[in-house]
């Protein structure tokens, strides 16, 4: 994981100007430490939930609960079917013996799906576009605001924020 914001973003040949006041305030490492801690707590909570309630006995009901949990976590139907199918096959073949091994393998499979190969956000294009998508109520707007402030304040970039919704439940 990156230790500074400059390590998190690929700015290409762009010079990052010295931004007045960027050095004052909380150091970037503090932000990354908080982010790592929040992600660790989320990861542990999800793992505990999966182990406690989804992957108890590894029967048909467990597989259905796992599918439901992954779909509710916005993994997607196709990816969920592939991951659960692979896990079921590995359990049936004897490669995974208990719920903890299945949980660990699930984490590996999800990490493989999420891995893009590049750990930095590419901002080399001009203009660069960062698109944020997700389920309602998951913190997208807050994250976008923080990201926009960071890009402008600490990296000295010009930022424009635009919003679009394809479906608004309240509009019906």
N, C-alpha and C positions, 0 to 999 in steps of 0.2 A: 504494500500500500504506500502511496505517496506520502512524503512527510511535509511537503509544502504545497501551496496552491499552484505554484509554477510547475511543480512535478506532476500535478493532476491534469493539467491542460497542455495540449500541444499547440503552441502559438506559432509554429513555423519560424520564419525569419523575422517576425515582428519583434520590435524592441518593446520591452515593458518599461514604460516611463516611471520615474520615481514619482509616486503620488504623495503629495503633502499629507502628513498625518497618518499614512498607512503603517508607519513603523510604531506609532503609539497605539495603545490599546492592547488587546489580547493577542499574543503570538499565534501564528498559524498552527504551530504544533499543538497548542491547547485545543484548537478546533478539531484537529484530526484525532486527538486523544478522545475527545468527547464523542466524535462520530464513531470511532472504533468501539468505544464502550457501549454506545446505544445499539450498534449493530450486534455486538456480542450478546447483550441482554435479549435482543429480539431473537437471535439465533437460538439461544438457550431456551427461551420460552416456547418457540416453535418446536424444537426438538423434544422438550418435555411433553408438550401437548400430543405430538405424534406418538411418542412412546407410551404415554399413559392411556390415551383414549382411542387412537386410530390403529396402532399396531400391537394389539394385545395378544391375540391368539393366532393371527395370520390365517383367518378363515375368510369365507366369502364376504361376510359383513365388514371385516377389517379392510378388505380391498375396496369395497364400496365407500367406506368412510374416508379412506385415503384419497380416492378419486374426488370425492366431494370436497375435502379439505384443500386439495390442490387447485381445483376449479375455483373455489371461493377465494383462494389466494391469488387468483388471476394468472395462473400458470398457462391456461388455455386447454381446450378440449383435446386437440391432437397431441400436444406435448404430454398432457396428463395420461392419455391412453398409452403412449409409447413408454413412458416411465413406469407406470403401473404394470404394463405387460411385461416389460423387462424384469422388474422385480419379482413378479409372479413366476416367471420362467426360471429365474435364478433360485428362488425358494424351492420350486418343484424339482429342480435338478439337484438340490442338496448343497448348492454353493453358499447359501445363506441359511444358517440354522436357527437363529433366534431373532427376536424383535429388535434387539440392539444392533445386530449386524445388518438387518434390513434398514433400520433408520440411518446407519452410517452410509450404506450404499445409496439410499435415497438422497442424502446430502451430496454425495459424489455426483450422482446423475444430474441433480439440479444445478450444481456448480458447472458441470460440463455444458449444459444448455445455456446458462447465463454467460459463459465465457466467450467474449468476442475476439480474444487474442490480443487486443490492444487495451491497455489499462488506463490510457489517458483519453480525455475528451478532446476530439479534434476540432480546433478553432482556427485552422490554417486558412480556410477559405475567407474571402471578403465579399459580401458579408457571410459570417458563419451563422448557422442556425442550429439551435439546440431544441429538439422537440421533446416535450415531456407528456407522457400519456399514463393513464391509470384509472383506477376505480374511484368513484366519488368518495370524498371524506378521508383520503389516505395521506393528505399533506402536500399535494402537488403545488398549490398556490403558495404556501409558506416556503417550500423549497425553491420555487421559481424566484420569489422575492429575495431570498437570501443569496441565491446564485447571481441574480442581476446585480445586487449590491456589491457582492464580492468581485465580480468581473469589472465593474466600474471603479470601485474604490481601491482595490488592492492590485488589480492588473491594469488599470488605466484604460480599459476598453470602453467604447461607446456602446450602450445597450438600449435596445428597443424590445419591449415585451408586448406580445400580441396573444390574444386568446381566441379559441374556437371550440365550439361544442357541436358534436354531431347529433346529440340527443339530449333533451332536457325533460326530465320526468314531469316537472311542474308545468311545462308548457301544454300538456295534453288536456 
